[in-house]
Amino acid sequence: MALAEAGARGRLLRWPRVLLFGDSITEYSFQENGWGAYLAERLVRKCDVVNRGISGYNTRWAKLILPRLITESSSADNIVAVIIFFGANDSALKELNPKQHVPLEEYAANLKSMVQYLKSVDITADRIILITPPPLQESAWEKACLAKGDKLNRCNATTGQYAQACVQVARECGTDVLDLWTLMQKNQDFSSYLSDGLHLSTKGNSFLAAQLWSRLDNKLSALPSLLPYWRDVDHTNPEASLL
């Protein structure tokens, strides 16, 4: 059978998608032992995990990009989950990092705007998960800043205010939320979760992956595996199994 004929007979195979939308902590999540790679491995026969992490970005910029990533006409119908993970840059101190800083009230408004946009293209609240920024280990991040000739430009108490705002937005919008800032600090030495005081270490990636999977598993467990297990393919008539 010609490939064109087979294609005409078979239904288009469209993998459902999980969209990861965030800053560098998301962009780096497909690195070895990354939390995004963990999800992709778990979901390989069920979903495509799409990494749209953009290093250095804040919610002010992200809300402008989101409608270019998802539109009702072209892509929203097969999205089964959207993870929104911003705040580490928004919470930078204004006087020391004005380019990335976003005021707390605007940060909350931007998150709410993104959730409302997703709902407007028929991605329901139960398919949206917000993640708060992780805690900041100030001494380690100060060392990283000094190495670049900068001063310490974030503090953990301020990051915590942004985390609380994220939790409140999720509550108001009816979405799930992963309060990483609080959960990681239940371990007294939370610095082990961070590679440089801000970004996740291998242990931090593993922690986030486990926490996120416990939420995604309920949402995605009912999705079927795409294409039959190889032992179930009729080798004498594969078209009957695969088209």
Disulfide bonds with the S-S distance in Angstrom:
none
